[in-house]
Amino acid sequence: MRRRSFLKAGPLSLAQFPYSLHAGTVKKFANDVVTLGPRQVKVSRLAMGTGTNGGGGSSNQTRKLGVGGVANLLRTAYDNGVFFFDSADQYGSHPHVREALKQLPREKVTVLTKIHSNTAQQAKADLDRIRRELGVEYLDIVLLHCMMDADWNKRKRGAMDYLEEAQGRGMVKTKGVSCHTLKALETAVAEPWVEVDLARFNPAGVAMDAGVQTVLGVLKRMKSAGKGVIGMKIIGAGRLRQRADESLQFALASGVIDCFTIGSESVEEFKSLTTKIPDASVRG
């Protein structure tokens, strides 16, 4: 797809977004501490994604950087105040996060992971294994990964019940879902079990659950319901890198995103983001 047609992919193109009207007056930073959802979990505004083009147990980060490289990237982020690490079974990134955690204070890092469990038995096995893989006793945020059906809250009830039990036992701080269709996102708004949602959001409508304005409206209801919202695909899984400033400004000005995950693939890219975020958050 040509870049010009790609940027027109959603109902709201980048060219149509009135950036100067929406930029704020107070700078926001990658290392701002944000309180997420009803459980008041502390996260940095920027989460270190480890799953760009992730699937089948690997991702751009794990393939390009290896365990040591990803761990170094995460430790560099921590040294710069970014302490929110985003992992998943699907990305195969638990060993990489574990390596980073070996040299970091566990209680000062927020670890998110995602599972595909359906039943209570599967969820128990997944959580026990993941805690071993990460070398941790508890997980800060656990999401049911990639909800697509409107009735996911019926089909996943066993896993949901176990995550709630694990939460009561201190193994999980907060729980929720990542959504990949509008119907699934609508269910997440209405489902009381959901405390945190991971939602696709960018101004070009790239790889989103519906048109930009439609998703924006749903996420406003999500926030009104008291749920935490983590943005993903903020720069279109890297396909909007050339328009990163506008994409960041859109997320920061939206009022519906508490924080967002972006998968930097190098220390240089991470440091560039930490510069772009405050610049994008205010009027020029």
Buried (B, 14 or more C-beta within 10 A) or exposed (E): EEEEEEBBBBEBBBEEBEBEEBBBEEEBBBBBBBEBBEBEBBBBBBBBBBBBEBEEEBBBBBEEBBBEBBBBBBBBBBEBBBBBBBBBBBBBBBBBBBBBBEEBEBEEBBBBBBBBBBBBEBBBBBBEEBBEBBBBEBBBBBBBBBBEEBEBBEEBBBBBBBBBBBBEEEBBBBBBBBBBBBBBBBBBBEBEBBBBBBBBBBBBBBBBBBBBEBBBEBBBBBBEBEBBBBBBBBBBBBBBEEBBBBBBBBBBBBEBBBBBBBBBBBBEBBBBBBEBBBEBBBEE
